Amino acid sequence: MPTAPTYEYAKDLYALAINIQRTKNYPYALRLFEGVVETGETFYMAFALVGISQCYANLGLRNLETATLKRVTQLTKQQQLLLNPGWLAFCYQRSGDLKEATTIHREVLKLMPRDQESLAALAEIDLLIGNLDEAETFAREVQQYSVPRYQILGRMIRAFALAVRGRHDEAAIELSWVAEFLISSGSIPVGTWDYSDLQPLIAKTGTNSETFQLLTDALQGKIALAEFTSAWVKIMPSPRQLKVQP
């Protein structure tokens, strides 16, 4: 008669899955992570779902990644306490529960009022639900950080908010800053934001929609910087060199 999986078995299986994931053999890693989930072991089950979502993300399988994030929201509260709250909030956001995502981020900000990830996430969420004033307020704060990804994100969210309001000239100024930042720095900042949730808003940006699409494609690595620069020059023939500022 087969014995029930033990904590030690789940632990060893999880360690093997992590090592295989590092080799980028994602199909094999997925099988192992799912094996951990099937054990029902409370501790490692939560982290195995993190690994599964990462594998699907690396494979570019957004639908399967999103389905996995939804599985995370269905874990017990005890299991969810094991996870990074910012990432847990992202799981709820991607699953469509923006209210719960907001609650988690606000709990983080009670302890760390200037937490960059939570401020940035709230700026995005407010933009998604149409709280444009709040989105702009958070975006202005986010763009004050010296880290390039936050400077860019703050200006992108503010540009979206301005464009949705019909203030297209002001939005274009923010977009130009981002474009010239990328060109002058010669690279896309490491660890840039996932702009995919903002994709549906591009249709609402009027005359700037082409620019929004071009920038979000570049920031998500869908096009190379050289390709972006070539396309940008056609929009703005003489881009000025921009001094990087906080």
C-alpha positions in Angstrom: 0.0 0.0 0.0 1.6 3.4 -1.0 2.5 5.8 1.7 1.3 9.4 1.9 3.8 12.0 0.8 5.8 13.4 3.7 7.1 16.9 4.4 10.6 15.7 3.6 9.4 14.4 0.2 7.7 17.7 -0.7 10.8 19.6 0.4 13.2 17.4 -1.7 10.8 17.6 -4.7 10.6 21.4 -4.4 14.4 21.7 -4.2 14.7 19.6 -7.4 12.1 21.7 -9.2 14.0 24.9 -8.3 17.2 23.4 -9.6 15.6 22.4 -12.9 13.9 25.7 -13.2 17.3 27.4 -13.0 18.5 25.3 -16.0 15.5 26.8 -18.0 14.0 23.4 -18.6 10.6 24.8 -17.8 8.4 21.8 -19.0 10.3 19.5 -16.6 10.2 22.1 -13.8 6.4 22.5 -14.2 5.9 18.8 -13.8 7.9 18.8 -10.6 6.2 21.9 -9.2 2.8 20.4 -9.9 4.0 17.3 -8.1 4.7 19.4 -5.0 1.2 20.9 -5.2 -0.3 17.4 -5.5 1.3 16.5 -2.2 -1.0 19.0 -0.5 1.9 20.0 1.8 0.8 23.4 3.3 4.2 25.1 3.3 5.7 24.1 -0.1 2.5 24.1 -2.0 2.3 27.9 -1.9 5.9 28.3 -3.1 5.4 25.7 -5.8 2.6 27.8 -7.3 5.0 30.7 -7.4 7.4 28.5 -9.4 4.7 27.4 -11.8 3.7 31.0 -12.5 7.3 32.0 -13.2 7.7 29.1 -15.6 4.6 30.1 -17.6 5.8 33.7 -17.6 9.2 32.7 -18.9 7.5 30.6 -21.6 5.3 33.6 -22.6 2.1 31.7 -21.7 0.1 34.5 -20.2 -3.2 32.7 -19.9 -1.6 29.8 -18.0 0.3 32.3 -15.9 -2.9 34.1 -15.0 -4.7 30.9 -14.2 -1.9 30.0 -11.8 -2.1 33.4 -10.1 -5.8 32.8 -9.6 -4.9 29.5 -7.9 -2.8 31.5 -5.5 -5.8 33.6 -4.5 -7.6 30.4 -3.6 -5.0 29.3 -1.1 -5.9 29.5 2.6 -5.0 32.7 4.4 -2.4 30.7 6.4 -0.7 29.7 3.1 -1.0 33.3 1.7 0.9 34.6 4.7 4.0 32.8 3.5 4.1 34.8 0.3 5.5 38.3 -0.5 2.5 40.6 0.0 3.4 42.7 -3.0 3.3 39.6 -5.2 0.2 38.3 -3.6 -1.5 41.6 -4.4 -0.3 41.2 -8.0 -2.0 37.8 -8.0 -5.3 39.4 -7.0 -4.9 42.2 -9.5 -4.2 39.9 -12.4 -7.2 37.8 -11.2 -9.5 40.8 -11.4 -9.9 41.5 -7.7 -8.5 45.0 -7.6 -10.2 45.7 -4.3 -8.3 43.0 -2.5 -5.1 44.0 -4.2 -5.6 47.6 -3.0 -6.2 46.4 0.5 -2.9 44.5 0.6 -0.9 47.4 -0.8 -2.4 49.8 1.7 -1.5 47.4 4.5 2.1 47.5 3.3 2.1 51.3 3.2 0.9 51.5 6.8 4.2 49.9 7.8 6.4 51.3 4.9 4.8 54.6 3.7 7.2 55.0 0.9 7.3 51.5 -0.4 8.0 51.9 -4.1 6.3 48.7 -5.3 3.0 49.4 -3.5 2.9 53.1 -4.5 3.5 52.1 -8.1 0.9 49.4 -8.0 -1.7 51.7 -6.5 -1.0 54.2 -9.2 -1.7 51.6 -11.8 -4.8 50.2 -10.0 -6.3 53.7 -9.7 -5.7 54.3 -13.4 -7.4 51.0 -14.2 -10.5 51.8 -12.2 -10.7 55.4 -13.4 -9.6 57.2 -10.3 -7.5 59.6 -12.4 -6.7 62.2 -9.7 -5.4 59.5 -7.4 -3.5 57.8 -10.2 -1.7 61.1 -11.0 -1.0 61.8 -7.3 0.7 58.4 -6.9 2.4 58.6 -10.3 4.0 62.0 -9.3 5.4 60.4 -6.2 6.6 57.3 -8.0 8.5 59.3 -10.6 10.5 61.1 -7.9 12.5 58.0 -7.1 16.0 57.8 -8.6 15.5 54.3 -9.9 14.9 54.6 -13.7 12.1 52.0 -13.8 10.1 54.1 -11.3 10.8 57.4 -13.1 9.6 55.8 -16.3 6.5 54.2 -14.7 5.4 57.4 -13.0 5.6 59.3 -16.2 3.8 56.6 -18.2 0.9 56.3 -15.7 0.6 60.1 -15.6 0.7 60.2 -19.4 -2.1 57.6 -19.5 -4.2 59.6 -17.0 -3.7 62.8 -19.0 -4.5 61.2 -22.4 -7.7 59.6 -21.0 -8.7 63.1 -19.8 -8.1 64.4 -23.4 -5.0 66.4 -22.4 -3.0 65.0 -25.3 -0.3 67.6 -25.6 0.6 67.2 -21.9 0.6 63.4 -22.3 2.9 63.7 -25.3 5.4 65.7 -23.1 5.6 62.8 -20.6 5.9 60.2 -23.4 8.7 62.2 -25.0 10.6 62.3 -21.7 10.4 58.5 -21.5 11.4 57.9 -25.1 14.4 60.3 -24.9 15.4 58.7 -21.6 15.6 55.3 -23.3 17.5 56.7 -26.3 20.0 58.7 -24.3 20.7 55.9 -21.8 21.2 53.4 -24.5 19.2 50.6 -22.8 15.9 49.5 -21.4 16.1 49.6 -17.5 16.5 46.2 -15.9 13.4 44.9 -14.1 11.0 47.2 -15.9 7.3 47.2 -15.1 4.8 44.8 -16.6 2.7 47.1 -18.7 0.4 44.4 -20.0 -2.5 45.3 -17.7 -2.5 48.8 -19.2 -2.7 47.6 -22.8 -6.5 48.0 -23.0 -6.2 51.7 -22.1 -4.1 52.5 -25.2 -7.3 52.6 -27.3 -8.5 55.5 -25.2 -5.4 57.6 -25.6 -6.4 59.3 -28.9 -3.7 61.0 -30.9 -1.0 59.4 -28.7 -2.1 55.8 -29.1 0.8 55.0 -31.6 3.3 56.4 -29.2 1.9 54.5 -26.2 2.0 51.3 -28.1 5.6 51.8 -29.3 6.8 52.7 -25.8 5.0 49.8 -24.0 6.3 47.4 -26.6 9.9 48.6 -25.9 9.5 48.6 -22.1 8.2 45.0 -22.2 11.0 43.9 -24.4 8.8 43.1 -27.4 11.0 45.2 -29.6 14.8 46.0 -29.4 16.0 49.5 -28.4 17.4 50.0 -31.9 14.0 49.2 -33.5 12.3 51.5 -31.0 14.8 54.3 -31.8 14.3 54.0 -35.5 10.5 54.1 -35.1 10.7 57.0 -32.7 12.8 59.1 -35.1 10.0 58.9 -37.6 7.7 60.4 -35.0 10.2 62.9 -33.6 12.9 63.5 -36.2 15.3 65.3 -33.8 15.1 63.8 -30.4 17.2 65.9 -27.9 19.6 64.2 -25.5 18.0 64.0 -22.1 19.9 64.4 -18.9 18.8 61.7 -16.5 17.1 63.3 -13.5 15.5 61.8 -10.3 
